Structure formats: structure tokens, C-alpha cells
Amino acid sequence: MLITLKVEEMTIHYLTGNILRLLIIISVSFVLTQLSASLLSLTLVQFGMERDSEQFTTKLKYNFNHERAYLSTLVLPNTCSNDVRQALQKIDYAEPELRFVGLVLDKQTLCTSNGMLSHPIELQSTTYPLFRYTSEATSQKEIAVMIKGVSNTFIVFLNTVRLRDFFRYNCQSCISYQIKLMNEVPPTPSASTWFVMVHDYGQARGYLHVSKILKKQIDEKYFWLYFLMYFAIFSWLLLTYKLYRSRSQSVEAILIQAANKQQFIPFYQPIVNPAGKIKGVEALMRWQDNSGAILTPNMFIDTAEKLGGLMR
């Protein structure tokens, strides 16, 4: 009956201890997730953006090099005749990377597939062949590329590469992209900007602005994933500690510790003759553990004999 109660007490103590440890791990994991979610999200998104940026910038550079190779060998009359306009129109349709191409007639005029276009060209030696151009159609400043061919000079406007085709972390108003020439002031991040990545194009820089809207979305999306990560780490650490502790507290280790602490005590049992007189004593070994309980040899003698000299 006493043994049964002892087993039940140990079981309850074991379960209570494990539940307490589990609650501690859950609490610590939750608090750490709240404290580090922003940093984890920033690291995750920046890593993804860097990989996606490589593909994005490679596409932009490919478009430019492709059009330069194509137009540098093209020969057209330096006029804006119907034949020239039709040739330019074919180029616009045949080359998907081109928004449109203009044939430079002089420093003020372009010939396009839609006709003559006023175009004041102001080149900077530090940014050539890139330059800033104010569009007559949109009144917005855009970047154009000057490509010199065998006998012609062309002004090329490349299509804007869609960000959503390359960036996995993308949503409406989440990211924006601006290209600035080397002699221009970089765009100033707004209060809603989370972080900025800069891409080097030689004579220009590309600025990828990532909004805090994306930060909020990533924090909410991956919060419980971060929590599970911390929970798994702390659970693994606790399991490793318990395995180490159980190994260090195995029967063999406990017996050796008991011997070092001189917890094995001889108990002397008298040996009497038929006349009832004591003719000697029998030494019986007992183990008095840390709690003061006396353990009989049948509980440790087999293991002690296996240890042999280690018990001395």
C-alpha cells in the first residue's frame, strides 16, 4: 500500500513538473515571438527581396542590351517619311521590351511611329547613354536611352518591368521602384517606408522602396510560425537537458556518488551460539540516501557488483 501511494505521488509530481515546464516554454516562446517578430520579418523579406532583385535587375539589363544590339546595326534615312515611320512602327510592335523608339533628327526633334516629336536632348557625360526626358504626353520625367547605330541615333524608352512578375512579397502599395541618374538626388523615404534596397546600373541607381504595409502583413502571416520555431527550439533544449540529466543520474552514477559521499553504512547483526552467547557479528551493508532513508542491499547490490572497483 505504501509503495502504491509512493508511485502515485511520483506520477503526480512528474506530470505536474512536465505541465509546468510546458507552460513556461509556451510563455517564453510567445513573449520572444512578440519581441522579435519585426526583426525576423525584416530578415525574411530582405533575403527574399535580394534574390528577387537579382532576377529583376537582370531582366532590365537584358532589355537594354538586347535593344542596343538590335538598333546599333539598323540603318534608316534621317528623315520622318512614311517609310521611316512604318519601320519604327514595326520595331515598336516587334520588340516587346520597347515602349517606343524615336529616330533623332536633330537636338530638338525626334521622328516616331506617330510622327514628329519635339524633344530637347541634354546629355550628361556622367550618365551617357542615359538621360532624363520630360514626356510631352504625360509631362512626367522619364529616363531614356540613347543608342548610336551605323548612321543613325535612336532614343529608346523601355517598358517598365512589372514588379509583381519578379517579387514574391508584393501587394498593392507595398513596393515601388524608382530609377535615378547618378547626378540626381536619391528619393527620400517616406514615413511609411519600411526599408530601401539600392540597385546599381552603372550610370543610374534603382531604388526599391518597401512599405510598412508589407511588414504588417508578414508579421501577421508568420507570427505563429515564429512561435512554433521558438517552441521547437526550447523543447529540444529541454529534452536534451533531461536526457543529459537522466544519464548523469542513472543508477550507476548515483551509486558512485553515494560511495564518494560515504553513504554506505555497515549494520552489524550478532551471531549467537546454541548457548545464546554472542560469538561474532555479521556485517550487513545498507545505503542511507540523501533523504535519510535506509535502502537494503537487494535494491543496489547487483549494480554495485557490476561496477566493481569503481565503488571503492
C-alpha positions as CSV (number, residue, x, y, z in Angstrom):
1,M,0.0,0.0,0.0
2,L,2.8,2.4,0.9
3,I,4.6,1.6,-2.4
4,T,1.4,2.2,-4.4
5,L,1.0,5.6,-2.7
6,K,4.6,6.4,-3.4
7,V,4.2,5.6,-7.1
8,E,1.1,7.7,-7.4
9,E,2.8,10.6,-5.6
10,M,5.8,10.3,-8.0
11,T,3.5,10.2,-11.0
12,I,1.6,13.3,-10.0
13,H,4.9,15.1,-9.3
14,Y,6.2,14.0,-12.7
15,L,3.0,15.2,-14.6
16,T,2.9,18.5,-12.6
17,G,6.5,19.2,-13.4
18,N,6.1,18.5,-17.1
19,I,2.9,20.6,-17.4
20,L,4.7,23.5,-15.6
21,R,7.7,23.2,-18.0
22,L,5.3,23.2,-21.0
23,L,3.6,26.3,-19.8
24,I,6.9,28.0,-19.2
25,I,8.1,27.1,-22.8
26,I,4.8,28.3,-24.3
27,S,5.0,31.6,-22.4
28,V,8.7,32.3,-23.2
29,S,8.1,31.4,-26.9
30,F,5.2,33.7,-27.1
31,V,7.0,36.6,-25.5
32,L,10.1,36.1,-27.7
33,T,7.9,36.0,-30.8
34,Q,6.3,39.3,-29.9
35,L,9.7,40.9,-29.2
36,S,11.4,39.6,-32.3
37,A,8.7,39.2,-35.0
38,S,9.6,42.5,-36.6
39,L,13.3,41.6,-36.8
40,L,12.5,38.1,-38.1
41,S,10.1,39.5,-40.8
42,L,12.7,42.1,-41.8
43,T,15.4,39.4,-42.3
44,L,13.0,37.1,-44.1
45,V,11.7,39.8,-46.5
46,Q,15.2,41.3,-47.2
47,F,16.6,37.8,-48.0
48,G,13.7,37.2,-50.4
49,M,14.0,40.7,-52.0
50,E,17.7,40.3,-52.6
51,R,17.1,37.1,-54.5
52,D,14.2,38.5,-56.4
53,S,16.2,41.7,-57.2
54,E,18.8,39.7,-59.0
55,Q,16.2,38.4,-61.4
56,F,14.6,41.8,-61.7
57,T,17.8,43.8,-62.5
58,T,19.0,41.0,-64.8
59,K,15.8,41.5,-66.8
60,L,16.3,45.3,-67.0
61,K,19.9,44.9,-68.1
62,Y,18.9,42.3,-70.7
63,N,16.2,44.5,-72.2
64,F,18.7,47.4,-72.6
65,N,21.5,45.2,-74.1
66,H,19.0,43.5,-76.4
67,E,17.7,46.7,-77.8
68,R,21.2,48.2,-78.1
69,A,22.4,45.2,-80.1
70,Y,19.4,45.4,-82.4
71,L,19.3,49.1,-83.1
72,S,23.1,49.6,-83.4
73,T,23.0,47.7,-86.7
74,L,19.8,49.3,-88.1
75,V,20.2,51.8,-90.9
76,L,17.3,54.3,-91.7
77,P,17.2,57.5,-93.7
78,N,17.5,60.6,-91.4
79,T,14.0,61.8,-92.3
80,C,10.5,61.3,-91.0
81,S,9.0,59.9,-94.2
82,N,6.1,57.4,-94.1
83,D,8.6,54.6,-94.8
84,V,10.7,55.6,-91.8
85,R,7.6,55.9,-89.6
86,Q,6.4,52.4,-90.7
87,A,9.8,51.0,-90.0
88,L,9.7,52.5,-86.5
89,Q,6.2,51.2,-86.0
90,K,7.3,47.6,-86.9
91,I,10.1,48.0,-84.3
92,D,7.6,49.1,-81.7
93,Y,5.4,46.0,-82.3
94,A,8.3,43.5,-82.9
95,E,10.2,44.4,-79.7
96,P,8.1,43.8,-76.6
97,E,10.7,45.4,-74.3
98,L,10.3,48.7,-76.2
99,R,7.6,51.3,-75.3
100,F,8.6,53.2,-78.3
101,V,11.7,54.2,-80.3
102,G,12.5,57.6,-81.8
103,L,14.9,58.5,-84.6
104,V,17.0,61.6,-83.7
105,L,16.7,64.1,-86.5
106,D,18.4,66.9,-84.5
107,K,18.9,68.1,-81.0
108,Q,15.3,69.2,-80.8
109,T,13.3,66.8,-82.9
110,L,12.5,63.1,-83.0
111,C,10.8,61.0,-85.6
112,T,8.5,58.4,-84.1
113,S,5.9,56.0,-85.5
114,N,3.3,58.6,-84.7
115,G,5.1,61.5,-86.4
116,M,7.4,64.3,-85.5
117,L,8.0,65.0,-81.8
118,S,9.7,67.9,-80.1
119,H,12.5,66.6,-77.9
120,P,15.2,68.7,-76.4
121,I,18.1,66.5,-75.7
122,E,20.5,67.4,-73.0
123,L,23.1,64.7,-72.4
124,Q,25.4,64.5,-69.4
125,S,28.7,62.9,-69.9
126,T,28.5,61.2,-66.4
127,T,25.3,59.4,-67.3
128,Y,25.6,58.7,-71.0
129,P,23.8,56.9,-72.7
130,L,21.1,57.5,-70.1
131,F,19.4,60.9,-69.8
132,R,16.3,62.4,-68.3
133,Y,13.4,63.3,-70.6
134,T,10.1,65.1,-69.9
135,S,7.4,63.4,-71.9
136,E,5.1,65.7,-73.8
137,A,2.3,63.2,-73.5
138,T,2.4,62.7,-69.7
139,S,4.5,65.7,-68.6
140,Q,6.5,63.3,-66.4
141,K,10.2,63.0,-66.3
142,E,11.3,59.6,-67.6
143,I,14.7,58.0,-68.3
144,A,15.5,57.4,-71.9
145,V,18.4,55.6,-73.6
146,M,20.4,56.9,-76.5
147,I,21.7,54.3,-78.9
148,K,24.1,55.2,-81.7
149,G,23.9,53.0,-84.8
150,V,25.9,52.8,-88.0
151,S,24.4,56.1,-89.4
152,N,21.5,56.8,-87.0
153,T,21.0,57.8,-83.4
154,F,17.9,56.4,-81.6
155,I,16.2,57.4,-78.4
156,V,14.7,54.4,-76.7
157,F,12.0,54.2,-74.0
158,L,11.9,50.8,-72.4
159,N,8.8,49.3,-71.0
160,T,8.5,49.3,-67.2
161,V,9.1,45.8,-65.9
162,R,6.2,44.8,-63.7
163,L,7.3,44.3,-60.1
164,R,4.7,41.6,-59.4
165,D,6.3,39.4,-62.1
166,F,9.5,39.2,-60.1
167,F,8.9,39.9,-56.4
168,R,7.2,37.3,-54.3
169,Y,6.4,39.7,-51.5
170,N,4.2,42.1,-53.4
171,C,0.9,43.8,-52.9
172,Q,-0.8,46.9,-53.9
173,S,1.0,49.9,-52.4
174,C,3.6,47.5,-50.8
175,I,6.6,48.2,-53.0
176,S,7.6,50.9,-55.5
177,Y,10.6,51.3,-57.8
178,Q,12.4,54.4,-59.0
179,I,15.4,54.8,-61.2
180,K,17.6,57.9,-60.7
181,L,20.6,59.0,-62.7
182,M,23.9,59.3,-61.0
183,N,23.8,63.1,-60.9
184,E,20.3,63.2,-59.4
185,V,19.3,63.3,-55.7
186,P,18.1,59.9,-54.4
187,P,14.4,59.7,-53.5
188,T,13.7,60.4,-49.8
189,P,12.0,57.6,-47.9
190,S,8.6,58.5,-46.6
191,A,7.3,57.8,-43.0
192,S,5.6,54.7,-44.3
193,T,8.8,53.2,-45.8
194,W,10.0,50.1,-44.0
195,F,13.4,49.8,-45.8
196,V,15.0,50.7,-49.1
197,M,17.2,48.5,-51.4
198,V,19.5,50.1,-54.0
199,H,20.5,48.5,-57.3
200,D,23.5,49.7,-59.3
201,Y,23.1,50.1,-63.0
202,G,26.4,52.0,-63.6
203,Q,25.1,55.4,-64.7
204,A,21.9,55.0,-62.7
205,R,20.6,53.6,-59.4
206,G,17.4,51.8,-58.8
207,Y,15.6,52.3,-55.5
208,L,13.2,49.7,-54.3
209,H,11.0,51.2,-51.5
210,V,9.2,48.6,-49.3
211,S,6.3,49.9,-47.3
212,K,5.4,49.1,-43.7
213,I,2.1,47.7,-45.1
214,L,4.1,44.7,-46.1
215,K,5.7,44.5,-42.7
216,K,2.3,44.3,-41.0
217,Q,1.2,41.6,-43.5
218,I,4.3,39.5,-43.0
219,D,4.1,39.9,-39.2
220,E,0.5,38.7,-39.1
221,K,1.1,35.9,-41.6
222,Y,4.2,34.4,-40.0
223,F,3.6,35.2,-36.3
224,W,2.6,31.6,-35.3
225,L,5.3,30.2,-37.5
226,Y,7.9,32.2,-35.5
227,F,6.2,31.0,-32.3
228,L,6.4,27.3,-33.4
229,M,10.1,27.9,-34.2
230,Y,10.9,29.1,-30.7
231,F,8.7,26.4,-29.2
232,A,10.6,23.7,-31.1
233,I,14.0,25.1,-30.1
234,F,13.2,25.3,-26.4
235,S,11.5,21.9,-26.4
236,W,14.6,20.4,-28.0
237,L,16.9,22.1,-25.5
238,L,14.7,20.9,-22.6
239,L,14.7,17.3,-24.0
240,T,18.5,17.4,-24.4
241,Y,18.9,18.6,-20.8
242,K,16.6,15.9,-19.4
243,L,18.5,13.2,-21.4
244,Y,21.8,14.5,-20.1
245,R,20.5,14.7,-16.5
246,S,18.9,11.3,-16.6
247,R,22.2,9.8,-17.9
248,S,24.1,11.6,-15.1
249,Q,21.5,10.4,-12.6
250,S,21.5,6.8,-13.7
251,V,21.8,4.0,-11.0
252,E,25.5,3.6,-11.7
253,A,26.2,7.3,-11.4
254,I,24.1,7.6,-8.2
255,L,25.9,4.6,-6.6
256,I,29.3,6.1,-7.4
257,Q,28.2,9.4,-5.9
258,A,26.9,7.6,-2.8
259,A,30.2,5.8,-2.4
260,N,32.1,9.1,-2.7
261,K,29.8,10.6,-0.1
262,Q,30.3,7.5,2.2
263,Q,26.6,6.8,2.3
264,F,27.1,3.1,2.6
265,I,26.9,2.2,6.2
266,P,27.7,-1.2,7.8
267,F,25.0,-2.6,10.1
268,Y,26.2,-5.4,12.5
269,Q,24.0,-8.3,13.2
270,P,25.0,-10.5,16.2
271,I,25.8,-14.2,15.7
272,V,25.0,-16.4,18.7
273,N,25.9,-20.0,19.6
274,P,23.4,-22.6,20.8
275,A,24.0,-21.5,24.3
276,G,22.8,-18.0,23.4
277,K,26.2,-16.3,23.7
278,I,27.4,-13.9,21.0
279,K,30.4,-15.4,19.2
280,G,30.6,-12.8,16.4
281,V,28.8,-10.3,14.2
282,E,27.7,-10.3,10.6
283,A,28.3,-7.0,8.7
284,L,25.4,-6.0,6.5
285,M,25.8,-3.1,4.2
286,R,23.0,-0.5,4.0
287,W,22.6,2.6,1.9
288,Q,21.5,5.8,3.5
289,D,20.5,8.2,0.8
290,N,20.3,12.0,0.8
291,S,16.8,11.9,2.4
292,G,18.0,9.7,5.2
293,A,16.1,6.6,4.1
294,I,17.8,3.3,4.6
295,L,17.9,1.1,1.4
296,T,18.5,-2.7,1.7
297,P,21.2,-4.5,-0.4
298,N,18.6,-6.1,-2.7
299,M,18.0,-2.6,-4.2
300,F,21.6,-2.0,-5.3
301,I,23.8,-5.0,-4.8
302,D,23.6,-6.3,-8.4
303,T,24.6,-3.0,-9.9
304,A,27.3,-2.5,-7.3
305,E,28.9,-5.8,-8.1
306,K,28.9,-4.9,-11.8
307,L,30.7,-1.6,-11.0
308,G,33.4,-3.5,-9.0
309,G,36.4,-1.3,-8.3
310,L,34.5,1.9,-9.2
311,M,32.7,1.6,-5.9
312,R,35.9,1.6,-3.8
